[in-house]
């Protein structure tokens, strides 16, 4: 049986204040209660776009990293947020404005894969190590924006990586 699922909720615009985690039965926990359970693998989480924004505003990125490492679902995200998740999980990292100052949040060094079905997925498809677009029309448009190859037919994985 998988660990219980927690959902970060951005309940206020203040960093960490108001960031709570809702358990799959409706029970809410403070972030401090959840971080230890996440870090120990006793809990998984789902991350929405609003929660990602709240996590990005934290002064200490360790909460963000802990949540991302234990996230099993990313949902209700804007296109740029999907790209940010791929950059944070991968090697690129992101530049983030917090309290009027620019800071760099390094990537976690994972190999990333994103499967998208529309134009709104282009930032994530481009940022992922492997991007797969489903849907004939959008796949054609996405391919033109993400690779210079007209087709991957007949190419090996090693040749595609170059």
C-alpha positions as CSV (number, residue, x, y, z in Angstrom):
1,X,0.0,0.0,0.0
2,X,1.5,3.4,-0.9
3,X,2.1,6.1,1.7
4,X,-0.7,8.6,2.3
5,X,-1.1,11.5,-0.1
6,X,-0.7,15.1,1.2
7,X,-1.7,18.2,-0.9
8,X,0.2,21.5,-0.2
9,X,-2.4,24.3,0.0
10,X,-1.4,27.9,-0.4
11,X,-3.9,29.5,2.0
12,X,-2.2,32.9,2.1
13,X,0.3,34.9,0.2
14,X,2.7,35.0,3.1
15,X,5.7,32.6,2.8
16,X,5.3,29.5,4.9
17,X,2.5,31.2,6.8
18,X,-0.7,29.6,5.7
19,X,1.1,26.8,3.8
20,X,-0.6,23.7,5.1
21,X,-1.0,20.2,3.8
22,X,-4.3,18.6,3.4
23,X,-4.5,14.8,3.9
24,X,-6.6,12.7,1.6
25,X,-9.5,12.7,4.2
26,X,-9.6,16.4,4.6
27,X,-7.5,16.7,7.7
28,X,-4.9,19.6,7.5
29,X,-1.4,19.5,8.9
30,X,1.2,22.2,9.4
31,X,4.2,22.1,7.0
32,X,6.5,21.2,9.8
33,X,4.5,18.1,10.6
34,X,4.6,17.0,7.0
35,X,8.2,17.7,6.1
36,X,9.5,15.0,8.4
37,X,7.0,12.4,7.2
38,X,7.9,13.3,3.5
39,X,11.6,13.1,4.2
40,X,11.2,9.7,5.8
41,X,9.1,8.4,2.9
42,X,6.0,8.0,5.1
43,X,4.0,10.4,2.9
44,X,3.6,11.4,-0.7
45,X,2.2,14.6,-2.1
46,X,0.4,16.2,-5.0
47,X,1.5,19.7,-6.0
48,X,-0.8,22.4,-7.6
49,X,0.4,25.5,-9.3
50,X,-0.6,27.7,-6.3
51,X,1.3,25.5,-3.9
52,X,4.4,25.6,-6.2
53,X,4.3,29.4,-6.1
54,X,4.1,29.4,-2.3
55,X,6.9,26.9,-2.1
56,X,9.1,29.0,-4.4
57,X,8.7,31.9,-2.1
58,X,10.3,30.1,0.9
59,X,13.6,31.5,2.0
60,X,15.0,28.0,2.6
61,X,14.6,25.8,-0.6
62,X,14.8,22.6,1.5
63,X,11.0,22.4,1.9
64,X,10.6,22.8,-1.9
65,X,13.1,20.1,-2.5
66,X,11.5,17.7,0.0
67,X,8.1,18.2,-1.5
68,X,9.3,17.8,-5.1
69,X,11.2,14.6,-4.2
70,X,8.0,13.1,-2.8
71,X,5.5,14.5,-5.3
72,X,3.6,11.9,-7.3
73,X,1.2,14.3,-9.0
74,X,1.6,17.8,-10.4
75,X,-1.7,19.4,-11.4
76,X,-3.5,22.6,-12.2
77,X,-0.3,24.3,-13.3
78,X,0.3,27.2,-15.7
79,X,2.6,26.5,-18.7
80,X,5.6,28.3,-17.1
81,X,5.1,26.3,-13.9
82,X,5.3,23.0,-15.7
83,X,8.6,24.2,-17.2
84,X,9.8,25.3,-13.7
85,X,9.1,21.8,-12.3
86,X,11.1,20.2,-15.1
87,X,14.0,22.6,-14.5
88,X,13.9,22.1,-10.7
89,X,13.8,18.3,-11.0
90,X,16.4,18.3,-13.7
91,X,19.8,20.0,-13.8
92,X,18.9,23.5,-14.9
93,X,17.4,25.0,-11.8
94,X,15.5,28.3,-12.0
95,X,16.0,32.0,-11.2
96,X,13.3,33.1,-8.8
97,X,12.4,36.6,-7.7
98,X,11.7,36.7,-3.9
99,X,11.1,39.9,-2.0
100,X,12.5,41.9,-4.9
101,X,15.7,40.0,-5.1
102,X,16.7,37.5,-7.7
103,X,18.0,34.1,-6.5
104,X,19.0,30.9,-8.2
105,X,17.4,27.6,-7.0
106,X,19.6,24.8,-8.3
107,X,18.1,21.7,-10.1
108,X,18.0,18.4,-8.3
109,X,19.9,16.5,-11.0
110,X,17.2,14.0,-11.9
111,X,16.6,12.7,-15.4
112,X,13.2,14.2,-16.4
113,X,10.4,13.1,-18.8
114,X,7.3,15.0,-19.6
115,X,4.3,13.8,-21.6
116,X,2.0,16.6,-22.8
117,X,-1.0,17.0,-25.0
118,X,-1.1,20.6,-26.0
119,X,0.7,23.8,-26.8
120,X,0.5,24.8,-23.1
121,X,3.0,22.0,-22.4
122,X,5.8,23.4,-24.6
123,X,7.8,24.9,-21.7
124,X,7.9,21.5,-19.9
125,X,8.5,19.6,-23.1
126,X,11.5,21.8,-23.9
127,X,12.9,21.7,-20.4
128,X,12.6,17.9,-19.9
129,X,15.4,15.5,-20.8
130,X,12.7,13.5,-22.7
131,X,9.6,15.2,-24.0
132,X,6.7,13.4,-25.6
133,X,3.8,15.2,-27.2
134,X,0.7,13.3,-27.9
135,X,-2.0,14.4,-30.3
136,X,-1.2,14.7,-34.0
137,X,-1.6,18.5,-34.5
138,X,0.1,19.6,-31.3
139,X,2.9,17.1,-31.8
140,X,3.8,18.6,-35.2
141,X,3.9,22.1,-33.7
142,X,5.9,21.0,-30.6
143,X,8.4,19.1,-32.8
144,X,9.1,22.2,-34.8
145,X,9.8,24.2,-31.7
146,X,11.8,21.7,-29.8
147,X,14.1,20.0,-32.4
148,X,15.7,20.7,-35.7
149,X,15.1,17.2,-36.9
150,X,12.2,16.7,-39.3
151,X,11.6,13.2,-38.0
152,X,13.1,10.8,-35.5
153,X,12.3,7.8,-37.7
154,X,15.5,5.8,-38.3
155,X,17.6,7.5,-35.6
156,X,19.0,5.6,-32.6
157,X,18.7,7.1,-29.1
158,X,22.4,7.9,-29.1
159,X,22.1,9.8,-32.4
160,X,19.1,11.8,-31.0
161,X,21.0,12.8,-28.0
162,X,23.7,14.5,-30.0
